[in-house]
Amino acid sequence: MIVQQGIPVETFSFIFKDQGIYVFESAASGTVTIIGVVDKSQTCSNSVNGIGAAMATDKSLSQIGIAS
């Protein structure tokens, strides 16, 4: 709908209420962003204030439950 109406979108926000793996791909560039949301009782490695970031490597993906 956004593309059909020609609305330029540079950013968006979303609140992740459920734990899981979320994958977003940019249609313009083909880049992929993978977000792993864990339960409040869990923590992510290398996180600061509950937020962690890493390059998509076999190790970092396996830490959030993704295996090839």
CHARMM-style PDB file with segment names, atoms N, HN, CA, C and O in Angstrom:
ATOM      1  N   MET     1       0.824  -1.182   0.000  1.00  0.00      PROA
ATOM      2  CA  MET     1       0.000   0.000   0.000  1.00  0.00      PROA
ATOM      3  C   MET     1       0.877   1.258   0.000  1.00  0.00      PROA
ATOM      4  O   MET     1       0.574   2.233  -0.687  1.00  0.00      PROA
ATOM      5  N   ILE     2       1.951   1.226   0.765  1.00  0.00      PROA
ATOM      6  HN  ILE     2       2.197   0.434   1.322  1.00  0.00      PROA
ATOM      7  CA  ILE     2       2.851   2.381   0.819  1.00  0.00      PROA
ATOM      8  C   ILE     2       3.480   2.627  -0.549  1.00  0.00      PROA
ATOM      9  O   ILE     2       3.559   3.767  -1.006  1.00  0.00      PROA
ATOM     10  N   VAL     3       3.930   1.550  -1.204  1.00  0.00      PROA
ATOM     11  HN  VAL     3       3.866   0.624  -0.833  1.00  0.00      PROA
ATOM     12  CA  VAL     3       4.543   1.669  -2.528  1.00  0.00      PROA
ATOM     13  C   VAL     3       3.519   2.154  -3.545  1.00  0.00      PROA
ATOM     14  O   VAL     3       3.820   3.030  -4.356  1.00  0.00      PROA
ATOM     15  N   GLN     4       2.316   1.596  -3.514  1.00  0.00      PROA
ATOM     16  HN  GLN     4       2.071   0.885  -2.855  1.00  0.00      PROA
ATOM     17  CA  GLN     4       1.273   1.975  -4.468  1.00  0.00      PROA
ATOM     18  C   GLN     4       0.903   3.443  -4.354  1.00  0.00      PROA
ATOM     19  O   GLN     4       0.587   4.080  -5.358  1.00  0.00      PROA
ATOM     20  N   GLN     5       0.937   3.985  -3.149  1.00  0.00      PROA
ATOM     21  HN  GLN     5       1.194   3.467  -2.333  1.00  0.00      PROA
ATOM     22  CA  GLN     5       0.574   5.383  -2.946  1.00  0.00      PROA
ATOM     23  C   GLN     5       1.768   6.319  -3.099  1.00  0.00      PROA
ATOM     24  O   GLN     5       1.611   7.539  -3.055  1.00  0.00      PROA
ATOM     25  N   GLY     6       2.967   5.748  -3.279  1.00  0.00      PROA
ATOM     26  HN  GLY     6       3.095   4.757  -3.314  1.00  0.00      PROA
ATOM     27  CA  GLY     6       4.151   6.574  -3.477  1.00  0.00      PROA
ATOM     28  C   GLY     6       4.590   7.331  -2.238  1.00  0.00      PROA
ATOM     29  O   GLY     6       5.165   8.414  -2.346  1.00  0.00      PROA
ATOM     30  N   ILE     7       4.329   6.779  -1.067  1.00  0.00      PROA
ATOM     31  HN  ILE     7       3.862   5.899  -0.979  1.00  0.00      PROA
ATOM     32  CA  ILE     7       4.694   7.438   0.185  1.00  0.00      PROA
ATOM     33  C   ILE     7       6.157   7.115   0.514  1.00  0.00      PROA
ATOM     34  O   ILE     7       6.503   5.943   0.665  1.00  0.00      PROA
ATOM     35  N   PRO     8       7.015   8.125   0.626  1.00  0.00      PROA
ATOM     36  CA  PRO     8       8.417   7.848   0.973  1.00  0.00      PROA
ATOM     37  C   PRO     8       8.558   7.515   2.465  1.00  0.00      PROA
ATOM     38  O   PRO     8       8.144   8.294   3.323  1.00  0.00      PROA
ATOM     39  N   VAL     9       9.144   6.357   2.761  1.00  0.00      PROA
ATOM     40  HN  VAL     9       9.480   5.723   2.064  1.00  0.00      PROA
ATOM     41  CA  VAL     9       9.345   5.942   4.144  1.00  0.00      PROA
ATOM     42  C   VAL     9      10.839   5.785   4.377  1.00  0.00      PROA
ATOM     43  O   VAL     9      11.500   5.004   3.691  1.00  0.00      PROA
ATOM     44  N   GLU    10      11.366   6.517   5.333  1.00  0.00      PROA
ATOM     45  HN  GLU    10      10.829   7.151   5.889  1.00  0.00      PROA
ATOM     46  CA  GLU    10      12.785   6.406   5.655  1.00  0.00      PROA
ATOM     47  C   GLU    10      12.997   5.630   6.949  1.00  0.00      PROA
ATOM     48  O   GLU    10      14.008   4.943   7.095  1.00  0.00      PROA
ATOM     49  N   THR    11      12.071   5.728   7.881  1.00  0.00      PROA
ATOM     50  HN  THR    11      11.250   6.286   7.763  1.00  0.00      PROA
ATOM     51  CA  THR    11      12.171   5.011   9.151  1.00  0.00      PROA
ATOM     52  C   THR    11      10.772   4.587   9.595  1.00  0.00      PROA
ATOM     53  O   THR    11       9.763   5.109   9.119  1.00  0.00      PROA
ATOM     54  N   PHE    12      10.741   3.639  10.509  1.00  0.00      PROA
ATOM     55  HN  PHE    12      11.560   3.215  10.895  1.00  0.00      PROA
ATOM     56  CA  PHE    12       9.480   3.258  11.130  1.00  0.00      PROA
ATOM     57  C   PHE    12       9.805   2.747  12.526  1.00  0.00      PROA
ATOM     58  O   PHE    12      10.950   2.413  12.828  1.00  0.00      PROA
ATOM     59  N   SER    13       8.800   2.693  13.357  1.00  0.00      PROA
ATOM     60  HN  SER    13       7.870   2.965  13.111  1.00  0.00      PROA
ATOM     61  CA  SER    13       9.010   2.161  14.706  1.00  0.00      PROA
ATOM     62  C   SER    13       8.014   1.041  14.956  1.00  0.00      PROA
ATOM     63  O   SER    13       6.944   0.979  14.352  1.00  0.00      PROA
ATOM     64  N   PHE    14       8.402   0.162  15.863  1.00  0.00      PROA
ATOM     65  HN  PHE    14       9.272   0.212  16.354  1.00  0.00      PROA
ATOM     66  CA  PHE    14       7.559  -0.975  16.187  1.00  0.00      PROA
ATOM     67  C   PHE    14       7.895  -1.429  17.587  1.00  0.00      PROA
ATOM     68  O   PHE    14       9.066  -1.433  17.966  1.00  0.00      PROA
ATOM     69  N   ILE    15       6.912  -1.808  18.357  1.00  0.00      PROA
ATOM     70  HN  ILE    15       5.961  -1.805  18.049  1.00  0.00      PROA
ATOM     71  CA  ILE    15       7.129  -2.354  19.700  1.00  0.00      PROA
ATOM     72  C   ILE    15       6.951  -3.858  19.622  1.00  0.00      PROA
ATOM     73  O   ILE    15       5.880  -4.351  19.268  1.00  0.00      PROA
ATOM     74  N   PHE    16       8.010  -4.583  19.957  1.00  0.00      PROA
ATOM     75  HN  PHE    16       8.880  -4.182  20.244  1.00  0.00      PROA
ATOM     76  CA  PHE    16       7.975  -6.036  19.927  1.00  0.00      PROA
ATOM     77  C   PHE    16       7.434  -6.540  21.266  1.00  0.00      PROA
ATOM     78  O   PHE    16       8.141  -6.506  22.273  1.00  0.00      PROA
ATOM     79  N   LYS    17       6.190  -7.005  21.280  1.00  0.00      PROA
ATOM     80  HN  LYS    17       5.615  -7.033  20.461  1.00  0.00      PROA
ATOM     81  CA  LYS    17       5.561  -7.464  22.512  1.00  0.00      PROA
ATOM     82  C   LYS    17       5.763  -8.957  22.737  1.00  0.00      PROA
ATOM     83  O   LYS    17       5.643  -9.434  23.866  1.00  0.00      PROA
ATOM     84  N   ASP    18       6.068  -9.696  21.680  1.00  0.00      PROA
ATOM     85  HN  ASP    18       6.165  -9.308  20.763  1.00  0.00      PROA
ATOM     86  CA  ASP    18       6.227 -11.141  21.778  1.00  0.00      PROA
ATOM     87  C   ASP    18       7.664 -11.539  21.455  1.00  0.00      PROA
ATOM     88  O   ASP    18       8.289 -10.992  20.546  1.00  0.00      PROA
ATOM     89  N   GLN    19       8.175 -12.507  22.223  1.00  0.00      PROA
ATOM     90  HN  GLN    19       7.668 -12.951  22.961  1.00  0.00      PROA
ATOM     91  CA  GLN    19       9.520 -12.979  21.933  1.00  0.00      PROA
ATOM     92  C   GLN    19       9.504 -13.757  20.627  1.00  0.00      PROA
ATOM     93  O   GLN    19       8.489 -14.336  20.241  1.00  0.00      PROA
ATOM     94  N   GLY    20      10.649 -13.759  19.956  1.00  0.00      PROA
ATOM     95  HN  GLY    20      11.474 -13.288  20.270  1.00  0.00      PROA
ATOM     96  CA  GLY    20      10.751 -14.477  18.690  1.00  0.00      PROA
ATOM     97  C   GLY    20      11.835 -13.880  17.816  1.00  0.00      PROA
ATOM     98  O   GLY    20      12.580 -12.996  18.238  1.00  0.00      PROA
ATOM     99  N   ILE    21      11.913 -14.373  16.598  1.00  0.00      PROA
ATOM    100  HN  ILE    21      11.308 -15.092  16.254  1.00  0.00      PROA
ATOM    101  CA  ILE    21      12.875 -13.886  15.613  1.00  0.00      PROA
ATOM    102  C   ILE    21      12.099 -13.116  14.556  1.00  0.00      PROA
ATOM    103  O   ILE    21      11.135 -13.626  13.984  1.00  0.00      PROA
ATOM    104  N   TYR    22      12.527 -11.884  14.302  1.00  0.00      PROA
ATOM    105  HN  TYR    22      13.310 -11.470  14.767  1.00  0.00      PROA
ATOM    106  CA  TYR    22      11.883 -11.031  13.319  1.00  0.00      PROA
ATOM    107  C   TYR    22      12.910 -10.684  12.240  1.00  0.00      PROA
ATOM    108  O   TYR    22      14.042 -10.311  12.551  1.00  0.00      PROA
ATOM    109  N   VAL    23      12.515 -10.806  10.986  1.00  0.00      PROA
ATOM    110  HN  VAL    23      11.596 -11.108  10.734  1.00  0.00      PROA
ATOM    111  CA  VAL    23      13.423 -10.556   9.864  1.00  0.00      PROA
ATOM    112  C   VAL    23      12.803  -9.496   8.962  1.00  0.00      PROA
ATOM    113  O   VAL    23      11.652  -9.611   8.543  1.00  0.00      PROA
ATOM    114  N   PHE    24      13.590  -8.459   8.672  1.00  0.00      PROA
ATOM    115  HN  PHE    24      14.525  -8.365   9.012  1.00  0.00      PROA
ATOM    116  CA  PHE    24      13.150  -7.376   7.798  1.00  0.00      PROA
ATOM    117  C   PHE    24      14.139  -7.272   6.640  1.00  0.00      PROA
ATOM    118  O   PHE    24      15.351  -7.325   6.846  1.00  0.00      PROA
ATOM    119  N   GLU    25      13.620  -7.123   5.429  1.00  0.00      PROA
ATOM    120  HN  GLU    25      12.635  -7.080   5.262  1.00  0.00      PROA
ATOM    121  CA  GLU    25      14.480  -6.933   4.261  1.00  0.00      PROA
ATOM    122  C   GLU    25      14.091  -5.633   3.573  1.00  0.00      PROA
ATOM    123  O   GLU    25      12.912  -5.356   3.357  1.00  0.00      PROA
ATOM    124  N   SER    26      15.095  -4.847   3.235  1.00  0.00      PROA
ATOM    125  HN  SER    26      16.054  -5.073   3.411  1.00  0.00      PROA
ATOM    126  CA  SER    26      14.862  -3.618   2.500  1.00  0.00      PROA
ATOM    127  C   SER    26      14.700  -3.962   1.025  1.00  0.00      PROA
ATOM    128  O   SER    26      15.608  -4.527   0.416  1.00  0.00      PROA
ATOM    129  N   ALA    27      13.566  -3.630   0.456  1.00  0.00      PROA
ATOM    130  HN  ALA    27      12.828  -3.171   0.951  1.00  0.00      PROA
ATOM    131  CA  ALA    27      13.335  -3.889  -0.964  1.00  0.00      PROA
ATOM    132  C   ALA    27      14.269  -3.046  -1.829  1.00  0.00      PROA
ATOM    133  O   ALA    27      14.634  -3.450  -2.933  1.00  0.00      PROA
ATOM    134  N   ALA    28      14.653  -1.875  -1.322  1.00  0.00      PROA
ATOM    135  HN  ALA    28      14.356  -1.547  -0.425  1.00  0.00      PROA
ATOM    136  CA  ALA    28      15.512  -0.985  -2.102  1.00  0.00      PROA
ATOM    137  C   ALA    28      16.952  -1.479  -2.185  1.00  0.00      PROA
ATOM    138  O   ALA    28      17.572  -1.422  -3.247  1.00  0.00      PROA
ATOM    139  N   SER    29      17.488  -1.969  -1.054  1.00  0.00      PROA
ATOM    140  HN  SER    29      16.985  -2.015  -0.192  1.00  0.00      PROA
ATOM    141  CA  SER    29      18.910  -2.337  -1.036  1.00  0.00      PROA
ATOM    142  C   SER    29      19.153  -3.834  -0.888  1.00  0.00      PROA
ATOM    143  O   SER    29      20.260  -4.308  -1.147  1.00  0.00      PROA
ATOM    144  N   GLY    30      18.136  -4.583  -0.478  1.00  0.00      PROA
ATOM    145  HN  GLY    30      17.238  -4.198  -0.268  1.00  0.00      PROA
ATOM    146  CA  GLY    30      18.313  -6.009  -0.258  1.00  0.00      PROA
ATOM    147  C   GLY    30      18.969  -6.353   1.068  1.00  0.00      PROA
ATOM    148  O   GLY    30      19.219  -7.526   1.345  1.00  0.00      PROA
ATOM    149  N   THR    31      19.253  -5.351   1.895  1.00  0.00      PROA
ATOM    150  HN  THR    31      19.050  -4.398   1.671  1.00  0.00      PROA
ATOM    151  CA  THR    31      19.859  -5.627   3.199  1.00  0.00      PROA
ATOM    152  C   THR    31      18.839  -6.261   4.126  1.00  0.00      PROA
ATOM    153  O   THR    31      17.642  -5.989   4.037  1.00  0.00      PROA
ATOM    154  N   VAL    32      19.329  -7.106   5.011  1.00  0.00      PROA
ATOM    155  HN  VAL    32      20.301  -7.326   5.082  1.00  0.00      PROA
ATOM    156  CA  VAL    32      18.466  -7.828   5.933  1.00  0.00      PROA
ATOM    157  C   VAL    32      18.815  -7.440   7.363  1.00  0.00      PROA
ATOM    158  O   VAL    32      19.989  -7.370   7.727  1.00  0.00      PROA
ATOM    159  N   THR    33      17.798  -7.191   8.165  1.00  0.00      PROA
ATOM    160  HN  THR    33      16.845  -7.248   7.869  1.00  0.00      PROA
ATOM    161  CA  THR    33      17.967  -6.935   9.593  1.00  0.00      PROA
ATOM    162  C   THR    33      17.234  -8.044  10.332  1.00  0.00      PROA
ATOM    163  O   THR    33      16.058  -8.305  10.078  1.00  0.00      PROA
ATOM    164  N   ILE    34      17.948  -8.697  11.257  1.00  0.00      PROA
ATOM    165  HN  ILE    34      18.903  -8.485  11.463  1.00  0.00      PROA
ATOM    166  CA  ILE    34      17.368  -9.787  12.039  1.00  0.00      PROA
ATOM    167  C   ILE    34      17.327  -9.343  13.496  1.00  0.00      PROA
ATOM    168  O   ILE    34      18.341  -8.928  14.057  1.00  0.00      PROA
ATOM    169  N   ILE    35      16.156  -9.432  14.097  1.00  0.00      PROA
ATOM    170  HN  ILE    35      15.332  -9.769  13.642  1.00  0.00      PROA
ATOM    171  CA  ILE    35      15.980  -9.017  15.485  1.00  0.00      PROA
ATOM    172  C   ILE    35      15.493 -10.214  16.283  1.00  0.00      PROA
ATOM    173  O   ILE    35      14.486 -10.836  15.947  1.00  0.00      PROA
ATOM    174  N   GLY    36      16.226 -10.527  17.348  1.00  0.00      PROA
ATOM    175  HN  GLY    36      17.044 -10.021  17.622  1.00  0.00      PROA
ATOM    176  CA  GLY    36      15.817 -11.589  18.261  1.00  0.00      PROA
ATOM    177  C   GLY    36      15.302 -10.974  19.546  1.00  0.00      PROA
ATOM    178  O   GLY    36      16.034 -10.260  20.232  1.00  0.00      PROA
ATOM    179  N   VAL    37      14.057 -11.241  19.877  1.00  0.00      PROA
ATOM    180  HN  VAL    37      13.462 -11.821  19.320  1.00  0.00      PROA
ATOM    181  CA  VAL    37      13.445 -10.704  21.088  1.00  0.00      PROA
ATOM    182  C   VAL    37      13.318 -11.842  22.090  1.00  0.00      PROA
ATOM    183  O   VAL    37      12.700 -12.869  21.811  1.00  0.00      PROA
ATOM    184  N   VAL    38      13.913 -11.644  23.259  1.00  0.00      PROA
ATOM    185  HN  VAL    38      14.416 -10.810  23.486  1.00  0.00      PROA
ATOM    186  CA  VAL    38      13.900 -12.685  24.286  1.00  0.00      PROA
ATOM    187  C   VAL    38      12.935 -12.321  25.407  1.00  0.00      PROA
ATOM    188  O   VAL    38      12.492 -11.176  25.507  1.00  0.00      PROA
ATOM    189  N   ASP    39      12.615 -13.288  26.239  1.00  0.00      PROA
ATOM    190  HN  ASP    39      12.975 -14.218  26.158  1.00  0.00      PROA
ATOM    191  CA  ASP    39      11.748 -13.076  27.385  1.00  0.00      PROA
ATOM    192  C   ASP    39      12.409 -12.107  28.365  1.00  0.00      PROA
ATOM    193  O   ASP    39      13.636 -12.006  28.404  1.00  0.00      PROA
ATOM    194  N   LYS    40      11.614 -11.405  29.144  1.00  0.00      PROA
ATOM    195  HN  LYS    40      10.618 -11.487  29.112  1.00  0.00      PROA
ATOM    196  CA  LYS    40      12.143 -10.446  30.118  1.00  0.00      PROA
ATOM    197  C   LYS    40      13.111 -11.088  31.103  1.00  0.00      PROA
ATOM    198  O   LYS    40      13.994 -10.414  31.634  1.00  0.00      PROA
ATOM    199  N   SER    41      12.953 -12.383  31.349  1.00  0.00      PROA
ATOM    200  HN  SER    41      12.237 -12.931  30.917  1.00  0.00      PROA
ATOM    201  CA  SER    41      13.823 -13.071  32.308  1.00  0.00      PROA
ATOM    202  C   SER    41      15.173 -13.445  31.701  1.00  0.00      PROA
ATOM    203  O   SER    41      16.069 -13.877  32.427  1.00  0.00      PROA
ATOM    204  N   GLN    42      15.338 -13.289  30.401  1.00  0.00      PROA
ATOM    205  HN  GLN    42      14.611 -12.938  29.812  1.00  0.00      PROA
ATOM    206  CA  GLN    42      16.583 -13.629  29.718  1.00  0.00      PROA
ATOM    207  C   GLN    42      17.390 -12.369  29.416  1.00  0.00      PROA
ATOM    208  O   GLN    42      16.856 -11.259  29.428  1.00  0.00      PROA
ATOM    209  N   THR    43      18.672 -12.553  29.147  1.00  0.00      PROA
ATOM    210  HN  THR    43      19.106 -13.454  29.138  1.00  0.00      PROA
ATOM    211  CA  THR    43      19.514 -11.437  28.727  1.00  0.00      PROA
ATOM    212  C   THR    43      20.278 -11.835  27.469  1.00  0.00      PROA
ATOM    213  O   THR    43      20.530 -13.016  27.231  1.00  0.00      PROA
ATOM    214  N   CYS    44      20.633 -10.861  26.688  1.00  0.00      PROA
ATOM    215  HN  CYS    44      20.428  -9.901  26.882  1.00  0.00      PROA
ATOM    216  CA  CYS    44      21.431 -11.088  25.482  1.00  0.00      PROA
ATOM    217  C   CYS    44      22.899 -10.870  25.821  1.00  0.00      PROA
ATOM    218  O   CYS    44      23.239 -10.008  26.631  1.00  0.00      PROA
ATOM    219  N   SER    45      23.762 -11.659  25.194  1.00  0.00      PROA
ATOM    220  HN  SER    45      23.486 -12.360  24.536  1.00  0.00      PROA
ATOM    221  CA  SER    45      25.191 -11.453  25.414  1.00  0.00      PROA
ATOM    222  C   SER    45      25.606 -10.118  24.809  1.00  0.00      PROA
ATOM    223  O   SER    45      25.043  -9.682  23.804  1.00  0.00      PROA
ATOM    224  N   ASN    46      26.565  -9.489  25.406  1.00  0.00      PROA
ATOM    225  HN  ASN    46      27.022  -9.843  26.222  1.00  0.00      PROA
ATOM    226  CA  ASN    46      27.098  -8.189  24.943  1.00  0.00      PROA
ATOM    227  C   ASN    46      26.035  -7.097  24.872  1.00  0.00      PROA
ATOM    228  O   ASN    46      26.147  -6.180  24.059  1.00  0.00      PROA
ATOM    229  N   SER    47      25.005  -7.186  25.712  1.00  0.00      PROA
ATOM    230  HN  SER    47      24.913  -7.932  26.372  1.00  0.00      PROA
ATOM    231  CA  SER    47      23.964  -6.168  25.667  1.00  0.00      PROA
ATOM    232  C   SER    47      24.264  -5.020  26.625  1.00  0.00      PROA
ATOM    233  O   SER    47      24.931  -5.191  27.646  1.00  0.00      PROA
ATOM    234  N   VAL    48      23.757  -3.858  26.266  1.00  0.00      PROA
ATOM    235  HN  VAL    48      23.215  -3.719  25.437  1.00  0.00      PROA
ATOM    236  CA  VAL    48      23.854  -2.668  27.103  1.00  0.00      PROA
ATOM    237  C   VAL    48      22.427  -2.163  27.295  1.00  0.00      PROA
ATOM    238  O   VAL    48      21.732  -1.873  26.321  1.00  0.00      PROA
ATOM    239  N   ASN    49      21.996  -2.059  28.535  1.00  0.00      PROA
ATOM    240  HN  ASN    49      22.560  -2.294  29.326  1.00  0.00      PROA
ATOM    241  CA  ASN    49      20.617  -1.657  28.841  1.00  0.00      PROA
ATOM    242  C   ASN    49      19.598  -2.546  28.133  1.00  0.00      PROA
ATOM    243  O   ASN    49      18.548  -2.078  27.695  1.00  0.00      PROA
ATOM    244  N   GLY    50      19.922  -3.836  28.028  1.00  0.00      PROA
ATOM    245  HN  GLY    50      20.776  -4.217  28.384  1.00  0.00      PROA
ATOM    246  CA  GLY    50      18.999  -4.789  27.435  1.00  0.00      PROA
ATOM    247  C   GLY    50      19.008  -4.862  25.928  1.00  0.00      PROA
ATOM    248  O   GLY    50      18.211  -5.595  25.343  1.00  0.00      PROA
ATOM    249  N   ILE    51      19.894  -4.114  25.281  1.00  0.00      PROA
ATOM    250  HN  ILE    51      20.541  -3.518  25.756  1.00  0.00      PROA
ATOM    251  CA  ILE    51      19.949  -4.105  23.818  1.00  0.00      PROA
ATOM    252  C   ILE    51      21.336  -4.513  23.362  1.00  0.00      PROA
ATOM    253  O   ILE    51      22.334  -3.967  23.833  1.00  0.00      PROA
ATOM    254  N   GLY    52      21.404  -5.465  22.451  1.00  0.00      PROA
ATOM    255  HN  GLY    52      20.593  -5.908  22.068  1.00  0.00      PROA
ATOM    256  CA  GLY    52      22.683  -5.907  21.901  1.00  0.00      PROA
ATOM    257  C   GLY    52      22.636  -5.882  20.384  1.00  0.00      PROA
ATOM    258  O   GLY    52      21.564  -6.001  19.792  1.00  0.00      PROA
ATOM    259  N   ALA    53      23.776  -5.729  19.760  1.00  0.00      PROA
ATOM    260  HN  ALA    53      24.647  -5.632  20.241  1.00  0.00      PROA
ATOM    261  CA  ALA    53      23.852  -5.727  18.299  1.00  0.00      PROA
ATOM    262  C   ALA    53      25.099  -6.477  17.880  1.00  0.00      PROA
ATOM    263  O   ALA    53      26.126  -6.433  18.558  1.00  0.00      PROA
ATOM    264  N   ALA    54      24.998  -7.167  16.751  1.00  0.00      PROA
ATOM    265  HN  ALA    54      24.164  -7.203  16.200  1.00  0.00      PROA
ATOM    266  CA  ALA    54      26.143  -7.915  16.231  1.00  0.00      PROA
ATOM    267  C   ALA    54      25.981  -8.097  14.730  1.00  0.00      PROA
ATOM    268  O   ALA    54      24.872  -8.030  14.199  1.00  0.00      PROA
ATOM    269  N   MET    55      27.087  -8.325  14.060  1.00  0.00      PROA
ATOM    270  HN  MET    55      27.988  -8.380  14.490  1.00  0.00      PROA
ATOM    271  CA  MET    55      27.048  -8.674  12.651  1.00  0.00      PROA
ATOM    272  C   MET    55      26.418 -10.061  12.532  1.00  0.00      PROA
ATOM    273  O   MET    55      26.483 -10.853  13.472  1.00  0.00      PROA
ATOM    274  N   ALA    56      25.814 -10.355  11.395  1.00  0.00      PROA
ATOM    275  HN  ALA    56      25.761  -9.711  10.631  1.00  0.00      PROA
ATOM    276  CA  ALA    56      25.165 -11.654  11.182  1.00  0.00      PROA
ATOM    277  C   ALA    56      26.222 -12.711  10.858  1.00  0.00      PROA
ATOM    278  O   ALA    56      26.550 -12.948   9.696  1.00  0.00      PROA
ATOM    279  N   THR    57      26.742 -13.334  11.905  1.00  0.00      PROA
ATOM    280  HN  THR    57      26.475 -13.142  12.850  1.00  0.00      PROA
ATOM    281  CA  THR    57      27.693 -14.429  11.751  1.00  0.00      PROA
ATOM    282  C   THR    57      27.037 -15.712  12.247  1.00  0.00      PROA
ATOM    283  O   THR    57      25.994 -15.664  12.899  1.00  0.00      PROA
ATOM    284  N   ASP    58      27.642 -16.859  11.942  1.00  0.00      PROA
ATOM    285  HN  ASP    58      28.489 -16.898  11.412  1.00  0.00      PROA
ATOM    286  CA  ASP    58      27.093 -18.126  12.440  1.00  0.00      PROA
ATOM    287  C   ASP    58      26.953 -18.089  13.955  1.00  0.00      PROA
ATOM    288  O   ASP    58      25.949 -18.548  14.501  1.00  0.00      PROA
ATOM    289  N   LYS    59      27.957 -17.543  14.634  1.00  0.00      PROA
ATOM    290  HN  LYS    59      28.772 -17.170  14.191  1.00  0.00      PROA
ATOM    291  CA  LYS    59      27.938 -17.514  16.101  1.00  0.00      PROA
ATOM    292  C   LYS    59      26.838 -16.595  16.630  1.00  0.00      PROA
ATOM    293  O   LYS    59      26.077 -16.987  17.516  1.00  0.00      PROA
ATOM    294  N   SER    60      26.747 -15.375  16.095  1.00  0.00      PROA
ATOM    295  HN  SER    60      27.365 -15.056  15.376  1.00  0.00      PROA
ATOM    296  CA  SER    60      25.745 -14.431  16.604  1.00  0.00      PROA
ATOM    297  C   SER    60      24.327 -14.907  16.299  1.00  0.00      PROA
ATOM    298  O   SER    60      23.424 -14.705  17.111  1.00  0.00      PROA
ATOM    299  N   LEU    61      24.120 -15.528  15.154  1.00  0.00      PROA
ATOM    300  HN  LEU    61      24.854 -15.692  14.495  1.00  0.00      PROA
ATOM    301  CA  LEU    61      22.791 -16.049  14.831  1.00  0.00      PROA
ATOM    302  C   LEU    61      22.431 -17.241  15.704  1.00  0.00      PROA
ATOM    303  O   LEU    61      21.278 -17.382  16.112  1.00  0.00      PROA
ATOM    304  N   SER    62      23.411 -18.109  15.998  1.00  0.00      PROA
ATOM    305  HN  SER    62      24.347 -17.994  15.667  1.00  0.00      PROA
ATOM    306  CA  SER    62      23.124 -19.263  16.850  1.00  0.00      PROA
ATOM    307  C   SER    62      22.790 -18.821  18.266  1.00  0.00      PROA
ATOM    308  O   SER    62      22.048 -19.511  18.966  1.00  0.00      PROA
ATOM    309  N   GLN    63      23.329 -17.672  18.708  1.00  0.00      PROA
ATOM    310  HN  GLN    63      23.931 -17.111  18.140  1.00  0.00      PROA
ATOM    311  CA  GLN    63      23.048 -17.177  20.053  1.00  0.00      PROA
ATOM    312  C   GLN    63      21.584 -16.757  20.213  1.00  0.00      PROA
ATOM    313  O   GLN    63      21.070 -16.735  21.331  1.00  0.00      PROA
ATOM    314  N   ILE    64      20.915 -16.428  19.118  1.00  0.00      PROA
ATOM    315  HN  ILE    64      21.332 -16.447  18.210  1.00  0.00      PROA
ATOM    316  CA  ILE    64      19.501 -16.074  19.218  1.00  0.00      PROA
ATOM    317  C   ILE    64      18.596 -17.188  18.684  1.00  0.00      PROA
ATOM    318  O   ILE    64      17.399 -16.988  18.477  1.00  0.00      PROA
ATOM    319  N   GLY    65      19.187 -18.355  18.468  1.00  0.00      PROA
ATOM    320  HN  GLY    65      20.159 -18.517  18.637  1.00  0.00      PROA
ATOM    321  CA  GLY    65      18.386 -19.534  18.135  1.00  0.00      PROA
ATOM    322  C   GLY    65      18.232 -19.830  16.667  1.00  0.00      PROA
ATOM    323  O   GLY    65      17.351 -20.602  16.288  1.00  0.00      PROA
ATOM    324  N   ILE    66      19.070 -19.237  15.818  1.00  0.00      PROA
ATOM    325  HN  ILE    66      19.786 -18.610  16.126  1.00  0.00      PROA
ATOM    326  CA  ILE    66      18.996 -19.494  14.378  1.00  0.00      PROA
ATOM    327  C   ILE    66      20.152 -20.408  13.999  1.00  0.00      PROA
ATOM    328  O   ILE    66      21.310 -20.120  14.302  1.00  0.00      PROA
ATOM    329  N   ALA    67      19.829 -21.511  13.333  1.00  0.00      PROA
ATOM    330  HN  ALA    67      18.889 -21.745  13.086  1.00  0.00      PROA
ATOM    331  CA  ALA    67      20.860 -22.451  12.877  1.00  0.00      PROA
ATOM    332  C   ALA    67      20.683 -22.725  11.400  1.00  0.00      PROA
ATOM    333  O   ALA    67      19.568 -22.707  10.878  1.00  0.00      PROA
ATOM    334  N   SER    68      21.801 -22.980  10.730  1.00  0.00      PROA
ATOM    335  HN  SER    68      22.707 -22.994  11.154  1.00  0.00      PROA
ATOM    336  CA  SER    68      21.710 -23.250   9.290  1.00  0.00      PROA
ATOM    337  C   SER    68      21.304 -24.689   9.043  1.00  0.00      PROA
ATOM    338  OT1 SER    68      21.175 -25.105   7.891  1.00  0.00      PROA
TER     339      SER     68
END
